[in-house]
Structure formats: C-alpha cells, structure tokens
C-alpha cells in the first residue's frame, strides 16, 4: 500500500498509489488506450510503505501527500480535477454531512477515528484555510461541532444543503481566477492517519442501501474495493448498482469496483 501505480502525465509528481499490498493483475484500457482501471489482487496483509511525517512545514506536507498518493484525495474547483500542488488554494472545504437520498451518517462512519480526523484537519490547515460545515440535526459528535484549526459553519435544510458546492457558494464563492479545494470527511481521516503513523491506509465505510436491499448496512472496505464482497445481500435480478449518490453517482456492474471518490 502506498506504492505508485501510475501518475498524472501532466504532472508526474501527482501519484495514484495502491490502496493495498498485493499484485497488479490487470491494466484495463478503453478507447484510444485511455486508462480505465488498474486491478490489484490484495495479499490480505496490508503491508504499507512508510513515509517520513516528522516535518510539518507546508512544503514538506505537500511533498509527503504527493509521495503517498493521498494528494489525489484533494479536488479542485472549478473543474472538479485533482488539486494542483503548485497552486495556492483560496480555502479547503470539508462537509461533515450528506443530504443526498440514502446518504450515510458521518457521525457513525467516523466514530473511533476522532484523532485521525482532527490530525487531518491540522495538516490541511497548514496548507490553506479550512472550512468545516456540519448540520446540528445530523451531527452530534464533538469531532465536528468542536473541531479545531477550522472555521465552523452550520447548515440546515433539505438537499442540496449537504453538497460542498452549495456550501462554497454560501460561505466564500469562487471568483474569477480563484480556486478552492474540497476533500471528503473520511478522506480527511485517511490523511490524518498517514501523518499520525506514517502508514497509508485508505480504509473507509460505505453504505449498501436501496429498495432492493433486504438487509441494508455499512461495510468496511479499502478504497476501490470489488463490489462482489458486499453485493451478495442483493438477490433481485435487473438491479442497477450506483457508486456514489443516486442522483449523481456512476453506474457500475455487480462485479465492478467502487469509485475512487
């Protein structure tokens, strides 16, 4: 885990690293040889590269995030692309709740990872100003309501209140020539774990839900996991599987892989 699989051809410092230890089994390409997937068979041991996290200056943090692959968890707006490490972001936005239909509960998903989450916020705050948004009806954990080194914002109401784009527009809209970065709350904990231990461990919870799921529940996975490990609970035929929100997610096959984001 943490070994580079491929990099951005426009900036070879941006690496996409393996979420597990194991063997590369396939490189899947589409039209015009565009890279669709790199399939890694896990050996079950989760041996990780170790990274030097002793120095916490801005440049050292960015270099460590690039080397370990966690930099790719930062998304840049406008355009929704991987953040440019050479640019200076106006701010970093994190949403602690999701207002989409069938959305998971972030208080539950990050329970027990409070230290990693705060560590991730501390690290990101050394790169740019961090805005953390939460919903007092949905977020009861002090991990969110009393987070440090961030500017806290309360949001209430129905969807799209939980979308980070809505929050950016309400807090600090993007003007011409500006850029902001966004990162998922679970990915903040992954970044924090890296800087707390030197280990890359992209472990997260996902929710399997929907009208055809007889036993909806959360599953602990590594990033990019194969769906077969969790879709056995769905026995109905002609089912559409979506990675992400039912409103804006991507259709995947029953034996496909959960999207990187």
N, C-alpha and C positions, 0 to 999 in steps of 0.2 A: 504494500500500500504506500502511495506517495511516489512511486516510480513513474516517470513521464511516459505516456503512451503516444501522444502527438502534441504538436504546438501550433499556434496561430501563425500562418505563413506570412502575415503582415507584421507580426511582432513575435519573434521566436522566444522572447522572454516569457510569454504567456503560455504556460504548460497545462495540459489536461492530464491528470495523473490517475493511476489505477486506484479504485476505492478499496481493493482487496489485494492480498498476496495470492499468486497463482500463476496460471499460464495463459498467454494470449492464444485463443482458439480460432478466431476468425477476424478478418477485417472486411467489413461489408461496405461496398460502394454502390452508388446509384448512377444515374445518367451523367455523362461527362466525367465519370470517375469521382464524383463528389463523395466525400466520406460520410457514411450514414451511421456506422457503429464500429466500435472495437469491442469484441466479445472476450471477456476474461473468465476462465473457469477458476473459481476460488479453491484454494487448497484447505480451507477451513481453519487455518492457523492465525490468520490476520497478522502476519509479521509486517512491521512498518519500518520504512525509512525513518531515521531520526534527524531532526532539524535543530539547528542552534537558535534558541529563543531567548538567550541571555540578554541580548542588546535590544532595547525597545525604542530606539530613535525612529523617526518617521521613515527614513530610507531603509534602515535595517528591517523594519516591519514589512515594508512593501517587498523587499527582496526575498524575505522568508516566505511570504504568502505566494509569490511567484514561483519559487523553487518547489514548494509543496503542492501546488495546484489549487489551493483554496482561494487564490486571487480570482479565479473564474466564477466564484460564487457572487462576486460583485457585478451588478448590472448597471449600465449607464443609460440615462435618459437625457436627451431624446435618443431614439433609435432602438432601444432595448438590446444593446450589444454588451459584450464583456467590457468592463470599465478599462479605460486607457490609463495604465500606470504612470504615464508621463504627464497626464493632465492633472489639474488641481480641481477637485470637485467642490461645488458650492456647499454641498452638505451630503450626508448619508442618511437615508430614511429606512426605518425598520417599523413594520406593523406587527403588533402583538395579537391581532385578532383577524379573523377571516369572516366576511359576511356573505360569502357565496352559499348557494344551496348545498346541503350535505357537508358543509365545511367542518374540519376538525377543531378540537378545543386545544388552544395553545397552552393553557394552564396545565392541562393533562399531559400533553406531549413533551413538555419541558420540565415536568416535575422530577426532582432529583438531579437536575442539571443546572441548578441556580448558579453555582460557582463558575461553571464554564460559560454560561450566558453573560454574566457580569464581566468576566475576563474578556470575552469577545467584544463587549461594548467598550471596555477600557482600551483595548488595542485599536479599535476603529476610531475612537475619539482622538487618537494621536495622529490619524491621517486627515480627518476632517470633522467638522461639527456633526454630531449625531442627533437626529430627531427620532424619538420613540413614541409611537401612538398606541393607545390602548382604549378599551371600552369598559367602563366601570361595571356594566351589567354582565360582561363576559369574562373580564379579567379580574380575579380576586387575589391572585398571587402577588406578594410584595416584590417578587422578582421583576415584575413590570411596573407596579404602582410606585415603587420606591427605588427604581434603578438609578444608579449614579453615573456621572460623567455624560449625561444626555440631557436634551431638552424634552420634557414630557408634554404630551398633548392628549386630551380626552376627546373621543369621538363617540357619538351615539347615533342610533337610527338604522334603517334598513340598508341593504345593498344599494349602491356601491360604497358605503361608508368604510368598509374594510379594505378597499383597494388602495394600494400605496399611491397610485396616480391621483386618486381623489384627495388623499391626504396632502400630497405635494401641492396640489392646486390651492388648498385651503391654508396651508402653513407658509409656504415660500415658493410661489410659482416660478417656473423656469422662464427666464427672459432670453432674448436673442443673444447667442454667443456663450450662454451658460450651460453647465451640465451638472446633474446630480447623480448620485449612485444609490442603488437600493440593494437590500440583502434580506433574505428570508430569516425569520427569527430562529428557526432550527439551525440554519447555516451559521448564525452568529455563535451558537454554542459549539459548532464544529471548529470554527476559527479559535474560539476560546480554549477548547481542549488542546488544540495544536500548541498554543502559546503557554499553556499550563504544563504540558508534559513533553513537548517536542515530537509527539506522535500524531500522524494523520489518521483519523478515524471518522469517516463520513457516515456515521450511524444516525438513523432518524426513525420516527414513527410515521406510518401512513395509515389512513382510514380506508377500509373497504366498505362501501355503503351503496345504497340504491334500492329500488323497489324489488329487484330480483334476488337480493342478498338475504338469505334466511337468517343468517347469524352475523350481522354487521359488527365489526370490531377493529381494533388497532393492531398493526403488525410492526414489529421492529425489523428493519431492513438496513442494508448498506445501499448507498446511492447507486442507482442504475440496476437494481435487483430484477431478476426474472419474475414475471407475473405468476408463473406456474406454482410458485411457492405459497401464494395466497389465494388464488382463484379457485381452488378446489371447493370452496364454500358455495360457489355458483354452479348449480346443476341445470339451470334453464338453458335451452338452446336459443340461437339467434339473439345473443346479447351483445350490445356494444360496450366495449371497455374504453374508458377515457382516463388518461393520465392527466391529473390536474382538475380544475374546476369543470363542472358540467356545462358551464356557459362558454368557457374559452380554452378548455383543455384539448389535448391531442388524442385522436382515436388510435388505439393500439390493439394488437391481436392478443388473444388469451394467453399465448406463449411468448408475448413480446416482453419488452423491458420498460420499467418505469422511467419516465423522462428525467433528464439531468437536473432540471429545476422543479 
